[in-house]
Amino acid sequence: MKKKLSSEALIYEKAWNDYVTSLSPFKKNVVINNFEVIDGEHVYKCDADKRLIDEVAREVAEIAEEQIEALLKFRSSVSDLPTGQYITMK
């Protein structure tokens, strides 16, 4: 049975997929195909590949954290509304 992912995990997954999709074909190939799985970990043997994946992971984390922060702000603003009041986006 598949475990339900949290909202945060889904945001990270979407950020990862969107970012990797936006990469050049060469970089996308490195991220997707140039690793081995050792003890459940993706291991990139080439130092240049490791640097690329570290850069991608940092960028994705920044994007995802911004999205999570925006979601939390939105949720807190919604919880402050009286029942039945609509939200106006500015």
C-alpha positions in Angstrom: 0.0 0.0 0.0 1.4 3.4 -1.0 1.9 5.9 1.8 0.2 9.3 1.3 2.8 12.1 0.8 2.6 15.3 2.8 1.8 18.6 1.1 5.5 19.6 1.6 6.8 16.3 0.0 4.5 16.9 -3.0 5.8 20.5 -3.4 9.4 19.2 -3.4 8.5 16.5 -5.9 6.9 19.0 -8.2 9.7 21.4 -7.9 12.2 18.7 -8.7 10.3 17.5 -11.7 9.7 21.0 -13.1 13.4 22.0 -12.5 14.8 18.8 -14.1 12.5 19.2 -17.0 13.8 22.7 -17.6 17.4 21.6 -17.8 19.3 21.3 -21.0 19.2 17.7 -22.5 22.8 17.1 -21.4 22.2 18.1 -17.8 18.9 16.3 -17.7 20.6 13.1 -18.9 23.3 13.5 -16.2 20.6 13.9 -13.4 18.4 11.1 -14.7 20.9 8.5 -16.0 24.5 9.0 -14.7 24.2 7.4 -11.2 24.3 4.1 -9.6 22.1 3.0 -6.7 24.3 1.8 -3.8 22.6 0.9 -0.5 19.5 2.8 -1.6 21.4 6.0 -2.4 22.0 7.6 -5.8 25.8 7.8 -6.2 27.3 10.0 -8.9 30.8 8.8 -9.6 32.1 11.8 -11.6 33.0 15.0 -9.6 31.4 17.2 -12.3 28.2 15.2 -12.1 28.2 15.5 -8.3 28.6 19.3 -8.5 25.7 19.5 -11.0 23.4 17.4 -8.8 24.3 19.5 -5.7 23.5 22.7 -7.7 20.2 21.2 -8.8 19.3 20.1 -5.3 20.0 23.5 -3.9 17.9 25.3 -6.5 15.0 22.8 -6.1 15.2 23.2 -2.3 15.0 27.0 -2.6 12.1 26.8 -5.0 10.2 24.3 -2.9 10.8 26.2 0.4 9.5 29.4 -1.2 6.4 27.6 -2.3 5.9 26.0 1.1 6.2 29.4 2.8 3.7 30.9 0.4 1.3 28.0 1.1 1.6 28.5 4.9 1.0 32.2 4.6 -2.1 31.5 2.4 -3.4 28.9 4.9 -3.0 31.3 7.8 -4.7 34.1 6.0 -7.6 31.7 5.1 -8.0 30.6 8.7 -8.4 34.2 9.8 -11.4 34.7 7.5 -14.9 34.5 8.9 -17.0 31.5 7.6 -18.3 32.2 4.1 -16.0 35.1 3.2 -14.2 34.9 -0.1 -10.5 35.5 -0.6 -9.4 38.3 -2.9 -5.9 37.7 -4.4 -3.8 40.9 -4.9 
